[in-house]
Amino acid sequence: MRKLGFLFLLLFPASVAFANPTVDPTGSIFNFLVFGSALWLEVSITTIILLFFNLSPVPVFVALLIGNLGVYFGLFGQLLDETTNLLMLEMMIVIIEGTFIKLISLIEAFQLETFTKLKWKYAFLSAAVGNVVSYYVGVVVGL
């Protein structure tokens, strides 16, 4: 429960400031830049965090990029139209991405020789940090 509270504390200030870059990246060049910079930084930060667990950076980066695009276009866009509670939606996305990170860490192609087992809490924490970074970067770029 404390971990959920920590995630809430990370995401709540941005949601109060209406800081989520929920833009349609196909709308204009500016929207594409906001979306692209937030996505690129989220995937990069999460990959760097996962390096501490000796996961292979290039396959992890590609998998996270494809996974984040899938979550954004396959789930986030549709759910954003259905709900006004952006904070709960972001928490759900963190849970999905944390589960994805844990699953790819179990595949040998994503592991280096000195791989140390990735615990669930670290998978969710790395997903949360990546999402929070993209959340705030979208605000800064979107200003």
JODAGI-V93348 format. One record per pair of residues at least 12 apart in sequence whose C-alpha atoms are under 10 Angstrom apart, sorted by sequence separation. I is the first residue (numbers start at 1). J is the second residue. If there is no record, write none. Layout:
I_J ; I_J
//
This chain:
22_34 ; 23_35 ; 47_59 ; 48_60 ; 105_117 ; 106_118 ; 21_34 ; 22_35 ; 44_57 ; 47_60 ; 48_61 ; 76_89 ; 105_118 ; 21_35 ; 46_60 ; 47_61 ; 75_89 ; 76_90 ; 105_119 ; 46_61 ; 47_62 ; 102_117 ; 103_118 ; 44_60 ; 45_61 ; 47_63 ; 76_92 ; 102_118 ; 21_38 ; 43_60 ; 44_61 ; 47_64 ; 76_93 ; 101_118 ; 102_119 ; 103_120 ; 43_61 ; 46_64 ; 47_65 ; 75_93 ; 102_120 ; 105_123 ; 43_62 ; 101_120 ; 102_121 ; 43_63 ; 44_64 ; 102_122 ; 103_123 ; 40_61 ; 43_64 ; 44_65 ; 72_93 ; 99_120 ; 101_122 ; 102_123 ; 42_64 ; 43_65 ; 71_93 ; 98_120 ; 101_123 ; 102_124 ; 42_65 ; 43_66 ; 98_121 ; 100_123 ; 101_124 ; 40_64 ; 43_67 ; 98_122 ; 99_123 ; 100_124 ; 39_64 ; 40_65 ; 43_68 ; 68_93 ; 71_96 ; 98_123 ; 99_124 ; 101_126 ; 102_127 ; 39_65 ; 42_68 ; 71_97 ; 97_123 ; 98_124 ; 101_127 ; 97_124 ; 98_125 ; 100_127 ; 40_68 ; 68_96 ; 95_123 ; 96_124 ; 98_126 ; 99_127 ; 39_68 ; 67_96 ; 68_97 ; 94_123 ; 95_124 ; 97_126 ; 98_127 ; 39_69 ; 67_97 ; 94_124 ; 95_125 ; 97_127 ; 98_128 ; 94_125 ; 96_127 ; 97_128 ; 68_100 ; 94_126 ; 95_127 ; 39_72 ; 64_97 ; 67_100 ; 94_127 ; 95_128 ; 97_130 ; 67_101 ; 93_127 ; 94_128 ; 97_131 ; 93_128 ; 94_129 ; 64_100 ; 94_130 ; 63_100 ; 64_101 ; 91_128 ; 94_131 ; 63_101 ; 90_128 ; 93_131 ; 94_132 ; 64_104 ; 91_131 ; 60_101 ; 63_104 ; 90_131 ; 90_132 ; 60_104 ; 59_104 ; 60_105 ; 90_135 ; 63_110 ; 24_73 ; 55_104 ; 56_105 ; 60_109 ; 61_110 ; 22_72 ; 55_105 ; 59_109 ; 60_110 ; 50_101 ; 54_105 ; 55_106 ; 59_110 ; 60_111 ; 53_105 ; 55_107 ; 56_108 ; 58_110 ; 59_111 ; 24_77 ; 55_108 ; 56_109 ; 57_110 ; 22_76 ; 23_77 ; 47_101 ; 55_109 ; 56_110 ; 57_111 ; 22_77 ; 46_101 ; 50_105 ; 55_110 ; 56_111 ; 57_112 ; 54_110 ; 55_111 ; 56_112 ; 54_111 ; 55_112 ; 56_113 ; 22_80 ; 53_111 ; 54_112 ; 55_113 ; 53_112 ; 54_113 ; 55_114 ; 56_115 ; 51_111 ; 54_114 ; 55_115 ; 51_112 ; 53_114 ; 54_115 ; 55_116 ; 53_115 ; 54_116 ; 55_117 ; 52_115 ; 53_116 ; 54_117 ; 55_118 ; 64_127 ; 68_131 ; 22_86 ; 51_115 ; 52_116 ; 53_117 ; 54_118 ; 53_118 ; 20_86 ; 52_118 ; 53_119 ; 19_86 ; 20_87 ; 18_86 ; 50_118 ; 53_122 ; 15_85 ; 16_86 ; 20_90 ; 15_86 ; 16_87 ; 14_86 ; 15_87 ; 50_122 ; 14_87 ; 15_88 ; 49_122 ; 50_123 ; 12_86 ; 13_87 ; 49_123 ; 11_86 ; 12_87 ; 15_90 ; 11_87 ; 12_88 ; 49_125 ; 50_126 ; 11_88 ; 46_123 ; 49_126 ; 50_127 ; 48_126 ; 49_127 ; 8_87 ; 11_90 ; 46_125 ; 47_126 ; 7_87 ; 8_88 ; 11_91 ; 46_126 ; 47_127 ; 49_129 ; 45_126 ; 46_127 ; 49_130 ; 8_90 ; 45_127 ; 46_128 ; 48_130 ; 7_90 ; 8_91 ; 46_129 ; 47_130 ; 7_91 ; 42_126 ; 43_127 ; 45_129 ; 46_130 ; 42_127 ; 45_130 ; 46_131 ; 42_128 ; 44_130 ; 45_131 ; 4_91 ; 7_94 ; 42_129 ; 43_130 ; 46_133 ; 42_130 ; 43_131 ; 45_133 ; 41_130 ; 42_131 ; 45_134 ; 40_130 ; 41_131 ; 42_132 ; 43_133 ; 39_130 ; 42_133 ; 43_134 ; 38_130 ; 39_131 ; 41_133 ; 42_134 ; 38_131 ; 41_134 ; 42_135 ; 38_132 ; 39_133 ; 40_134 ; 38_133 ; 39_134 ; 42_137 ; 38_134 ; 39_135 ; 41_137 ; 37_134 ; 38_135 ; 41_138 ; 36_134 ; 38_136 ; 39_137 ; 35_134 ; 38_137 ; 39_138 ; 34_134 ; 37_137 ; 38_138 ; 37_138 ; 38_139 ; 35_137 ; 36_138 ; 38_140 ; 34_137 ; 35_138 ; 38_141 ; 34_138 ; 37_141 ; 38_142 ; 33_138 ; 34_139 ; 34_140 ; 35_141 ; 31_138 ; 34_141 ; 35_142 ; 33_141 ; 34_142 ; 33_142 ; 34_143 ; 31_141 ; 30_141 ; 31_142 ; 20_132 ; 30_142 ; 21_134 ; 22_135 ; 20_134 ; 21_135 ; 20_135 ; 21_136 ; 23_138 ; 19_135 ; 20_136 ; 21_137 ; 22_138 ; 7_124 ; 11_128 ; 19_136 ; 20_137 ; 21_138 ; 22_139 ; 3_121 ; 7_125 ; 10_128 ; 11_129 ; 14_132 ; 19_137 ; 20_138 ; 21_139 ; 6_125 ; 10_129 ; 19_138 ; 20_139 ; 21_140 ; 23_142 ; 8_128 ; 11_131 ; 15_135 ; 19_139 ; 21_141 ; 3_124 ; 7_128 ; 10_131 ; 11_132 ; 14_135 ; 18_139 ; 19_140 ; 21_142 ; 3_125 ; 6_128 ; 7_129 ; 10_132 ; 11_133 ; 14_136 ; 17_139 ; 20_142 ; 10_133 ; 13_136 ; 19_142 ; 11_135 ; 19_143 ; 7_132 ; 11_136 ; 14_139
//
